[in-house]
């Protein structure tokens, strides 16, 4: 039981120290390295005393003034770390919220502009389509007039190609 408790305390210490090493930007976590070893040293001392049968001495170590003071310092340090982490997270969340607001503002501005651009393109396409329809209609009317004039002319008319062949002739021809 004592061995398992010692292993647990050691693994937790190692994890916390790795966290402090991995987060150099959080200066408060680095101070954990200063406050944690004295606490764990007193705990290891108490575990060793208990393992050797000196339970009263172990009890005295774990309930003594030095251990309480060291625990209090560690608790204060961890509270500062928690505050630093919370402040960092709050700043990150505020930055993300600002980016989200800027993105929404850009979308809010761009959407009407895109809608207006689309409307203008649709109007232009409709105008071009109407112009094409009118041009086709005028061309068809012009061709009807030409055919009428060509077919009903009082004189013979022939269209001859550059090679001398007849392309079209009217009935009078």
Secondary structure as UniProt FT lines:
FT   HELIX           2..22
FT   TURN            24..25
FT   HELIX           27..51
FT   TURN            52..53
FT   HELIX           55..62
FT   HELIX           65..152
FT   STRAND          158..160
FT   TURN            162..163
FT   STRAND          166..169
FT   TURN            171..172
//
